[in-house]
Amino acid sequence: MRYKVNDPENHAGQTELTRQASNASWQYNRNADTMKSRSKEAILILVAGLLTVAVIALVATLILQMAVFNKEEYKEMCQSEECVKTAARVIESMDRSFEPCDDFYRFACGGWTKNNPIPQSQTSWDQLSLLREELMRNLRVLLEEDNSPNDLRPVKLARALYRTCMDTESVEELGLEPIFDVLSRLGLPREPPLGNDIEPLNLANLSGVVQRVLGLNLFVNFYINEDVRDTTRNRMTMEQVSPGFSERYLLEPSRFQSELKEYRKYVTSMMELAGAGNKSAAFANELIGFSTEIAKIVTTPEQRRSVNHLFHDITVTELQRLTDLYAQQWNWTTYLGAVFNNTNVTINNDVDRIIVMDLEYLRKLPGLLANIPPATLARYAWWGVYSTVAPLTLQKFRDLGFEFSQKLFGLKEKTARWKGCTGNVNSNFGMALSYLYIQRHFNEHSREKALEMLSDIKDAFDEMVAELDWMDAGTRATAHKKLAAIRPFVGFPEWITNPDRLNEFYNGAEVVDKRLFETFLKLTNIGVRKSLNSLRKEPDKNRWISTGTTVNAFYSAILNSVTFPAGILHPPFYGNGIESINYGAMGAIMGHELTHGFDDQGRRYDENGNLRQWWSNETLIHYHEKVECIIKQYSNYHVPELGDHYTVNGLNTQGENIADNGGIREAYRAYKRLTMRNPSRQQALPGLTEYTQDQLFFLGFAQVWCGNYTTGALKSKLIEGVHAPNHFRVIGTLSNNAEFARAWHCPTESPMNPHHKCILW
């Protein structure tokens, strides 16, 4: 390997030697007659000079190589397959025309964003998308294999569902019959209700039936979950529900004219297919008008994050009294009777309690319904069901959905059928697929190494909590206790390797050959009934909240657990062959999820997942001051691709930003603990020896967030998302990090090293 030596003294010496040799040669040629007696001497001098130059260059190169390998802990060059692939990926992703201290995202990701355009069937594309694509391909192979006699029943069911989903001919042959059947089961007309003399619907009963049959939330979001104040028991939980289209767009029509125009066009086209004829446009206008009225009573995301947004624990009888204050339009006994139909649960209104997340919405909803014409309510309810089930049937409905996404988000190509079917199977038989997947694409060693990494990061976080100067002793002690109690779930649930338990998990599941819609109804029925029947059961604190075949990571406040499925434990997040990049990438994600337990939402729950105030008032004051710094920092990030009026929503993204900032600091400290424990493990990457291990650590962090968005997807992320765009996740986090500035020698007040940094954890 050759190195460029930039040493002024050596450079000057070489120039002088070359000049002397050149002069000697010129003198010899011009004075040949008088120089013959000294020719041998001149040649010897010339050769000696050239040899001296060569020796100096060689020594300098060797010294530089030794310096590169000895200035850090480098002991050898890593030449494993993983390291070679990682080195190539890191190099190709970078754009060294950018200065790392000016914009580290562009420096680390400029090559990736240039070489990885968004696929035609996607609205965004990043490292998570790439890994999900690889997962889908691997799952497709598993699903398209023939069954063997030894395959478990859930595995055979998964493959049967895939075949049924791929059988588009059978789907098309059934036509609209599946839609008509489900509408009839719900007590709704086959044709869209277009008249004005429509009999008023019992909306409470209809919403309950829709929840039970389709698992669809109409007017109310209902589910069974742990009691947030006592997680040893389950409770009914109610929340508000979105009106079907972004309430942000609905409430700001002048700002989002194009989005509303496309939504109106989509509804009109869908209604034309439903047979509404020349009334389709009027139907769309009426639907958007009523949806806007619902948006007005919905609690905003900012309000829901506020400490003043309280959860209410009340009986069914108490809820009825509260909602009757506005209008006697909604009977909760009727609603819950429909929801729990054909289950082993009977509700006692004076005893059974409900956790209400959005009380004001539920109080205002009956009053709103009382002031809306019954025909409008009937059309809204009919549309809610029709727009959900129609795309599961004929291709022409999905085509309209594609055209809508095309206009709204910049989608250019339909998603391949096999991808959609693979995703559906993973949603319904994810544990069965995990059983197959881990045998082919995951090993116990990877799991053990990930658990070791997580333990390192947890210990590092514990040290950091001990060093905080803004936290009082009592709060700190509880923080240590909560951190110690976090349950780690890595790779896959152990129980799925037990055939009996896996079979039991899918007990009652059924796939009807050539009847895709009927199959979905049966699977939905089993899932909803299982959830409803859990109301009287003790919650399983050790349950997984995802399958192993998931490319993501999670923190659960109620379970106080972190989950890192096998699907994400692959390069570039994990398994990179070199620990500096592993800890910068996957380590920072692990730290991110741990920190969620202490972000603006997670901090409200104690070590048992109970909603409880365990912070002292004085410590909370300091906490909120530090969080406010992060909110303001990210709120000042402008997104020029969308014009002058779009910035990151620092309030709604604060939880993720807190987690990013804390996660990278925890991972860095954990990495330093690792290097002290195993100094011999520090290896160089081919082609990247100019970078220190600390620099590779931060490259590993940045490059997992390389990505591209369509304009529509970027706008949607800003308006509704809880994550900042990837660019700001990188520069926002690293510009707050003193270790990053030291590693990359960033001058004070350079863009990536501002004097004032927002630091919480």
N, C-alpha and C positions, 0 to 999 in steps of 0.2 A: 504494500500500500504506500502511495506517495503522499507526502505532506508538503504544503507550501510553507517555506520558512520566511517569516516577516521580521527579520532582525536587521536593523539599519547598519550595525557594525559589520556583520558578515557580508552584507550586500556591498558595502563600500570596499571591503577587502577584495572580494571577487572582481569587482570592476577594475581595480588597480592592477591586479595580476594579469587580467586579460589584456589591459592596455599595454603593459610592459612586454608581454609576449608578442603582441602585434607589432610593436615598435622594433623589437629585436629582429623579427622576420623581415621587415621592410629594409632595415639597414643591411642585412645580409644580402638581399637581392640587388641592392643598388651599388654596393661596394664589394662585389664578389672577388675582385683581384686582390684587394687589400685585406680581406677577412678570412682567407682560406686557412691561415695558420690557426685561427681561433674557431673554426666551424664546429669541431667536435664539442668544444666547450659550450658554444652557444646552444647547440642542440640539446646537450645535457641539461643546461639551465632551463630551456624551454620545456623539456619533458618533466623536469623536477617541478616546475611551476604548475603545469597541468595536473600532475599527480597530487600536488598539494591542494589544488582546488577540489579535486575529486574526493580526497580524504576528508577535507573540511565539510564538504556537502554530505558525505556519508555519515560522519560523526554527528553532524547537526540533525540529520534525519533520525539516527538512532536515539539521540538525546531527546528529540521531540516525542518519539514513540514511547520511550521510557517515561517521559513526563506525563504523557496522556494516560498511560496505564497505571502510573503511580501517584498522580495528583489526587486520585480518589482511592477507592478500595478495589479497583480492577485487578483481578488476578489472572484472568484468561479471557479469551474471546469465546462467547457462547455461539456454538455452531450447530445447535440442535435445529430440527425442522421448525419447531415453534419459534425460535429466536430469529431464524432467517426470514420466515414469513412476517413476523412482527416488524423486523427492521425494514423490510420492503414496504410494508403498509405505512409505517411511520414516515418514511422518506417521501413516499408518493403523496401522502396527505398534506405535507408541509408546503408552504410558499415562502421561501427565504428572501423574497424581495421585500417582504414586510418585516419591520423591526419588532422583535418580541415585546419590547417595552412600550411600543406604541399601540399595538392591537394584537394581543396574543392569539385571539381566535383566528384572525386572518393569517398569522404566521403559522399556526399549527394546522389550520383547516383549509387554507386557501387552495391547495392542490386537490383536496378531496371535493370541495364544493364545485370546482371547475371540472373535475373528471367524473363526477357522479350526478348527472342531471336527473331530475325527477322523472321516474318512469311514467309512461302515458296513462297508466291506470291508477296513479297515486296523486295525492294532493300535497304530500310532503315526503321527504326521503332523507333518512339519517341512519346512523349506525344501528339503532334499534330496529328500524325498518328492514335493513339488510339481514339482521339476525333472524327477524320474524319470517322473512322470505325463505331463509335457509331452513328454518324449523318447518314451515309449511311444505317444502319439498320433501323433507325427511318423513313427515307424517303421511304425505301422499303415498310414498313408497310402501309404508307399513299398511296403509289402508287398501292399496291395490293388490296386495299379495293374496294368494289363495289361502283359505283356512286350512289348518292342519288338524288332525284328530285331537291333538293335545291342547289346542287353543281354548282358552276360557270363554264362557258364554258372553261376558261383556265385550271381549275382543271381537267375537263374531257379530254381536249386535252393532258394534261400531262400524265394521265393514259393511254390514247390511244397510245401515243408514247412509253410508257414503254411496253405495250402489244405487239406492233409491233416490238419493238427491241428484245423482248424475243422470238418472233416467228422465231426461227432459221430455222425451216423447210421451211418457205416461202422464207427466205433469200437464202437458198441453192438451192431451186427450180429455182430461177431466174438466177442462175449461173453467167456467165460473161456478160450477157446482160446489166446490169446497167453501167458497165465499158465501153462497146462499145458505148452505147448511149451518155455518157458524152464526150467521145473522139470525136464522130461525131459532137456534138454541138460545140466543140472547134475547129473544123477543123483539127483534128489530126487523123492519120490512126488507125484502130482497132488493127493492128498488129504492133509490134515494128519496127521502121524504121532501117533496118540493112544494106542497100546498101550504096554506096558512090556517086551515081548519083542522090542524092535527091535534089529536087527543094528548093532553099533557103526560109526559113520561114520569114514572116514579124513578127519579134520577138516583136516589140512594140505593134502591134495589138493583137497578141496572148497573151501577158502578160496582156493586158487590159481586154481581154475577160475572161481569167482565173481568174483575180481579181473579175470581175463582177459576174461570174457564180458560182465560188467555194469559193470566198473570200480568194484565195490562192495567196501569194506573190511570183511571179516568176521573178527573176532578180531585182525587185524593191519592196520595202515595202511602200505601199500607204494607207493613211487613212485620215479621216476628224477629226480635233481637234481644240481646241482654238488656236488663234494666240498667240504665246508665248510672244509677245511684247504688245499685246492689247487683253486681254482675254474676251472682250465684244463681239468679233466676231469670227467666225470660219474661218479656212483656210485649204486648201489642204496641207498635210504634206508628205514628202518623206524621206525615210531612205534607207540604204543599207540592204541587206538581206543575211542571212547565206547561204552557198552553199549546205546545206542539211545534212552535217556531220560537226562535230566540226572543225572549221578552225585551232584550236590549234593542233589537231591531224594530220590534213592534212599537216601543215607546219613543223611538227617535226616527220617525218616518222620513223627515227631511234629510237626515244624515245617511240613512240606509235605503235610499230610494230604489237603487238597482236591486238590492237583495229582496225587498218587498215585491218589486215588480216580478222577479223570477218566481217567487213563492206563489204569487197570485196566478201566474201563468201555469205553474205546475198543478195547483188545485183545479183550475179550470180544465186542463187537459185530462186529469184523472176523472173528473166528473163527467166529461164528455164520453169517456170509455164506459162509465157506469150508467149512461143512458139519460143524463140530465138535459141533453140537447141545448137549446138556446138559453136555458136557465143556468148553465154552468158558470158563467162569469158572475152572475148575481150571487150564486151560491158561494163562490170564492170570496167576493167582497164581504158578504155577511159573516163568513167564517173568520176572516181576518179582523173584522170589526169586533166580534165577540171575543176573539183571542186577545185582542188589545185590552178589553175590559178586564179579563183575567190577569193579564200582565200588570195591570195597575194595582191589584191587591196582593201580588206576589212580593214576598220579602226579598230585597236585593241581596246578592252575594256579600256585599260590603256589610250590610246590616246583620247578616247571619254570622259573620266572623266576629262581630263586636261582642265584648264581654257583657254587654247589656241585653244580648239576645238570650233569653232564658228558655230552658226546657221545662215543661209542665207535666206533672205526674197526677193524673186525675182519673176518677171513675167514669164509666160510660154515662152514668146518670148526670154527673157534674158537667161532662162535655155537652150533653144535650141541653142543659140549662144555659150554658154559655153561648151556644150557637143559636138558641131560640130567642136570645135578646135582640137579634137583628131581624130574624124571620123564621117562622116555623116551616121551613122548606126542606129540611133534611132530617130524616129519622135514622139515628145511629143504630137503633135496635134492628131496623130493617136491613141496613147496610151490613152489619156484622153477621146477621143471620144468613144473608146471601153468601158472604165471604166464607163462613165456616160450614157451609152446606157439604154434606158427605165427608165429614171429618169426625174425629172422636172428641171434639171440643164443643162444650156448651157454655155460652157466655152469661155470666150473672152481672147485670148492669150496675148493681150496687156494690159489688165486690171487685170484679175485674177492673184493672187499672190500665190506662193508656199513657204512654209517653208521647206527648205532643210537642213536636219540634217547632211548629209555626202556628201558634195559637191565633194570632191576628188574622192569618189567612183563613183558618177554619171558621173563625167568627164572622168574617166578612162574606164568605162564600154563599151562605144561604140568602143573605140580603141581596147579593148580586143576582142570584138565580131567580129570586122573586120578582125582579124588575126586568127580566128578559122574556120576550115572547116565547111561549112553549114551542112554537115551530122552529125558532132559532136554536133552542136547546136540543131539540130532536135532531136537527141537522148536524149540530156540533158533535153530539154523541155518535151519530151514525158515521160521520167522517172519521172520528177517532178509531173506530173499529175497522172500517173499510180500508183506510190508508195504511193500517198495520198489517192486515191479512192479505190484501190484494197482491203486493209484491212477492208473496210466497207462492203465488200460483203462476199466472201467465207471464211470458217474457215481455209482452207489450207494456205491462205495468212497470217492470224493472227498467225498461227502456226510457220511460218517462222520468223515473228516478235518476237515471244516468244523465239525461239531458238537463235536469235541474242541477245536479252536482257539477255538471260541465260548466254551466253558466255561473254558478255561485262560487265554486272553488277552483275552477280551471282544470277539472278532470278532462282527459282527452281520449281515454279508452276504457272500455268496460273491463271489470275484473274478470279474470278467467273463471269459468264455472267451477273448475276443480278447487280453486282457492276458497271460493265461498262455501263449497260443500265440506272441504276439510275444516274450515273454521267452525261450521255448524256442528260437525261431529265432535270437534274438540270441546265445544261448549256443552254438549250433552253427554259425551263419554270421555271427558278429559282424563279421568283417573285410569280408565282402561288403556287409553293411548299412552299415558305416562308409564304404565306397566311395560308396554312394548318399547317405548322410547329409551328408557334408562338402560335397557339391555343392549341396545345398539350404539347409543350416543353419549353415554355417561358412565363413569366408573366411581368406585368407592374412594379411590385415592383423591380424585378431584373434590369429592365431598369433604373428606377429612382436611384437605388443605384449605378449603373455603371456611370450614369451621374454625381452623387455627387462625386464619386471617380475621374472622369476625371476633374471636376472643381477643386478639391483639388490639383491635380497634375499640372494643368495649373497655378494655383496661386503660387505653389511652384517654378515652372520654372520661373515665373515672378520675384519672390524674388531673385532667383539665378542670373538672368540677371542684376538686380539692383546692385548686389554685385561684379560684375566682375571688376577686376582692369586693365584689358588689353583692354577694350572697351571704346572708346571715347563717349562723351555725345550724339552727333548726331546719331551715329550708334546705341547706346543703345536705344534711343527714338524710332527709327524705328523698332528695334527688339521687343520692348514692343508692338508697334502697330501691327506688324505682328502676334505676339502670341495671342493678344486679338482678332484678326480677324479670327483665325482658326475656321472653322465650325465643330461642333461635330455631328457625325452621329452614333447613338448607337442602336443596336438591329435590327431594320427593318425600311423600309420607311413607314411613316404614311399612304401614299396614297394607299398602297396595301389593306388596310382594307375597302376601298371604292369599292364596286363591280363594279360600273360604270367605274371608272378609271382603274381598273384591266382588265376589259373586253376591254376597249379602247386600253390599252397597247399591247394586243395581237390581235388587229384587223387585220384580213387577215391571221392569222396563220392557218395552215391546216395540218392534219395528214392523210395520205393515208393508209388505212388499208392493211396490208400485203405487203406494198411497202416501206420498210425502207429507201432505198437509194433515192427514189423519194421524200420521206418526208424530208429528210435532204436537198436536193436541193431546195425544196420549202421554207423551214425555212431559209436557207442561203440567198436565193433571197430576202426575206422580210427584213432580218437583214441588208444586204449590201445596199439595196435600201434606207432603212430608214436612215442609216448613211450618204449615199451620198446626200440625199435630205436635210440633216441638214446644208449643206454648206451655204445656204442663210439665215439660221435662227439664232436667237440670242441664244447663249449657255445657258443651264440651270445650273446656279451656285449651285443649291441645289440638283442636281441629286446624286444618290448613284452610286458608281463605283463597287459595288458588290451586291449580293443578301443577304438576311438574313440567307440563308442556306449555309454559307461559314465559314469554320474554318480557319480564318486568320484575320489580321488587316492591315490597309492601311493608308498611307499618300499620298495625291495628291498635288503636287507642284502647278499645274495650278489652281486647285480649292481651294487650301489652306485649305484642309479639312482632318479630321481624321475619319476613319470608323472602328467601332467595331461591326461586325455582331452578331446576336443572336447565331450563330453556335459556336463561341469561348467563349461565356459567360457561361461556365460550368466548373466544376472541371476537372483538377487541376488548371485551370487558374482563375476561378471565382466561387463564391458560395461555398467556403470552410468552412464556418461557423465561421471563426475567421479572424479578419481584418488584423492582422500582415501578414498572409499568402496570403490573398487576395491582399493586396497592394504590397507585394513582387513579386507576380506572375502577375496578371492582371495589377496592378498599374505600374509595370516596363514596361510592353508591351505598356500601354498607353503613358508613358513617352517616350518610344522608338519611337513611331510614331510621337509624338509632336516634338521630337528632329530632326526627319528627315527634318523638315522644316528649320533646321539650320545646316545640315550636308554639306559636300563638294559640293553636287549638289543642295539641297533644299535652301541653303542660297542665291543662285543666284536670287531667285524669291522674289518679294515683297508681301505685304499683300493682294494684289489683284490677285496674281498668275502671274504677269507680270515679264518677264526676264528683270531685271534692276539692275544696280550696285548701291546698297544703303550703301555699306561699305566704310569707309574712308581708304585711302591707309595705314596709320599707323596701324589701327586696323587689316587690312588684313594681314600685316606682322606678327603680334602676332598670329593671327588665324592659318596661315599656319605653323608656328613654332610648335604650339600645335598639329596640325593634323599630322605633320611629326613624332612627338613622337609616336603617335598611329600607324602610318604606320610601323615604325621600330619595335615597340613592337611585333605586330602580325606577321610581316615577319620573326621573329626569332623563331616562334613556329614550330618545326619539327614534322612530322607525321611518327613515327617509323614503323607503320603498312605497309607503302608503300616503306620503304627503306630510304637511306640516302639523296636522292635528292629531296624530296618533303617537302615543307614548305607551310604555309598559305600565300596567296597572299595579303599582307598588303595593297597594292594599290587598288586592286579591291574590297576588303572587307571594306575599310575605312568608307564608308557611314554607313554600318550596325554596325560597331564597335563604331563609334561615337554615334550612336543612342542607342546602348546597354549601353555604359558608362554614357551618359547623363540621360537615362531613369531610371536607378536604383537610381541615386542620387536624381532625382526629386521625385520618388516614396517614397524614404525614408523620405525626408523632408515632403512630403504630409502626410505620415503616422504619423509623429510626430505632425503635425498640428491636425490630427484627435484625437490622444490620449490626447492632451491638451484640445480639445473641448469636448471630451467624455471619461474622465478617467475611468468611471465605466464600459466601454465596454471591458476592457482587461480581457480576460478569459484564463485559462490554458487548454491545450489539454491533454486528458488521455494518460498516458504513456510517456509524453514529458515534465513533469514539471521541469526537470533538465535544460531545455533550456529557456533562456529569450525570451521575445517577439521580441527583436531585432534579436536574433539568428534565431527565427522562420521566421522572415521576409526574411532573406537571404537564408534560406532553401527553402522557397516558391519560390524565384527567381530561384535558381539553379535547383530545381527539375522539372520545366517545360521544361528544356532542356535536361533531361535524354534521351539518345538515342543510337542506334546501327546502323552501316552501313556495307554493304558488301564492300569488297575491291574495286570493280569496282565503286560503288556509291561514295565511299569516294574520289577516284581519280578524278572522274568527278566533284565533289563538289569543290575540290581544284583547278582544272584546269579552270572551267567555272563559278563556283558559286560566288555570291556576299556576301554570308554569310560564316563566318568561321565555321568549324566543331563545334558541340555543346560543346565539351569539352573545347575548347578555348574561346567560347563565355562566359563561366562561369568563368574560371580562369583568363582570360584576363580582364574582367570587374571588378571582385571582387578584384584582386590584385592592382587595381588602386583606390580602395575605402577605405578611412581612417575609415569610420564608420563601415565597415565590420571588419577591423583589430581590432578595439576597442571592437566590440561586441563579437568577438571570441578570444580575448586576444592573438593575434598573435604577437610574438616577432618581433622587427624590423629586417629586412633582412631575415626573414623566407620566403619561396617561395611565400606565399600569402600576404606578407607585405613587398615588397621591399621599400627601402628608396626613390628611384626615382619613381614617379607615373606620368602617362600621364593623365592630366585632362584638358578638354576643357570646357564642360558645367557642 
